[in-house]
Amino acid sequence: MSAQLPAGKALRMVFLGAPGVGKGTYATRMSKTWSIPHISTGDIIRAEIKAGSALGKQFQDYSNSGRLVPDELVVEIAKKRLAQPDMQAGYILDGFPRTIPQAEALQKFAVGRPNLCVNLTMPDKYIILKLASRRVCADCNGTFNVADIREGEYDMPPLLPDKTKCPPAGKCTLEQRADDTEEVVTKRLAVYNVETAPLIGFYKQQGILTEFDIKKGVADLPALMQQIVKAI
């Protein structure tokens, strides 16, 4: 049985964790179960890139080089999305904030400051393998992973698509994103450790931090949801 949120209490949650740890995978599933919007700044940025907008071209340059997008640009797109009416039910933030200035800006958003921060952890060697093995379906836009990690307490089988559910039926074309090569992945992880990891201390000081070690991939979801319910 899925963990249920306390009645009458909005969950305003920030997911922390290195690229590839699974923030988007868990957030998407929690969003459906709890009927709370999942806001992925990465998805918003990729939409701008796909549209070929001027902003998208700026984002593309940063993405291909493995650098983080400047704070002011990220805060701008996050603030616009979080001002929408559906945010009153709460939110699950994935990919924002990524720096202390972004976190400080979020504290002042009209929608309300976060009341929980979940830091997802995993050894770097598995993060690099999972990121380099990430694939996106060109037909249904689903995100999958071809990595097969089975070592000690870590048991993370591949996350593959159900081809019967991918339109058109029976077709699923998996592609690797340009920023998921091992070289770029390693650089992104180094950037994360310098620029984003300090947020762990920021939210710990706020008294809203909880941590969860990913060992079984999607199979960890029920335990993670239970921990979130207990923490809020």
Salt bridges, closest charged atoms under 4 A:
ASP43 OD1 - ARG46 NH2 2.87
ASP86 OD2 - ARG81 NH2 2.85
ASP94 OD2 - HIS38 NE2 3.12
ASP139 OD1 - LYS171 NZ 3.96
ASP148 OD1 - ARG150 NE 2.75
GLU151 OE2 - LYS125 NZ 3.36
GLU153 OE1 - LYS215 NZ 2.85
ASP155 OD1 - ARG150 NH1 3.08
ASP179 OD1 - ARG177 NE 3.17
ASP179 OD2 - ARG188 NH1 3.81
ASP180 OD1 - ARG134 NH2 3.03
ASP180 OD2 - ARG177 NE 3.89
ASP180 OD1 - ARG188 NH1 3.34
